[in-house]
């Protein structure tokens, strides 16, 4: 079977301290040679830890090069002031993948700016972000929420994962759990890249992928399942369903579409493909649009990896002008039947609080009496339906 060859330019940006750490982990995966990885931060000392990577110190012309703390405004300003340098990295790419744990100032502030740059350059952009732990405090949580809200307006797809979910089933050892979480997120990014930009036995239509995610308000999840040995298909599916980033089998059932890739060794047979695809399609609803790709490589002997990106369109129906007009007319008609106040008789002509004072006369007219009383006006209720 033919081996997969890269066919598109994929740029990956690790943003902020956490994003740089995950991007560095990504560089250790077999997919790294197909990716152009850059690390973005406002902390010069943090970037010096990655001498082998292309790094960009944003905001260096005005900031103190020591990070932004939790100040999103500084992160946004830093990214904006370095927008030309970011454009040079992003331009001419077919896909931009941005990795960033949210909550701090640099990542939370810079990510929406990067999303806007990619939108202006008309580059397909996928953002993989995480939300802070529940114990990290309100400020970091508010930063993350605002960043997500601002980013989703510009990004083609946003995959948002809660740290609490990722760490839920890990060992409990702080250091090793962070390493495992970084590896999980790095694998997700590698899976995204391989899923969309590899030519194989069955190729995913890149144009169709763009149509699924671009200019639509969508929620995305990604999961990876791996297996080796006998009964690889079912074992990979079981591993996939345990993926902390997928959202469980219920999320699959609710998905409107999905992109699925099988990455395997040269020993992959058509019966393996058929068995795996048949089993995984049963996890989705009959109405879900399933897109499948299959590729092989000699370094995956006796191995199978399933990568699934789910897409769920948000319900954002907006009332059309016609519908709004009908509702307005119905409400007005209801008011005309039940709620219109009856005409009230006018009060007896009086000077009110000026009754016991000398009247203000002008050409024989007492100006202390309201005009509608003096001239016997009748209120105009307007046209009645």
Buried (B, 14 or more C-beta within 10 A) or exposed (E): BEBBEBEBBBBBBBBBBBBBBBBBBBBEBEBBEBBBBBBBBBBBEBBEBBEEBEBBBBBBEEBEBEBBEBBBEBBBBBBBBBBEBBBEBBEEBBBBBBBBBBBBBBBBBBBBBBBBBBBEBEBBBBBBBBBBBEEBEEBBBBBBBBBBEBBBEBBBBBBBBBBBBBBEEBEEEEEEBBBBBBBBBBBBBBBBBBBBBBBBBEBBEBEEBBEBBBEBEBBBBBBBBBBBEEEBBEBBBEBBBEBBBBBBEEBBEEBBBBBBBBBBBBBBEEEBBEBBBEEBBEBBEEEBEBBBBBBBBEEBEBBBBBBBBBBBBEEEEEEEEEEEEEEEEEEEEEEBEEEEEEEEEEEEEEBEEBEEEEEEEEEEEEBBBBEEBEEEEEEEEEEEE
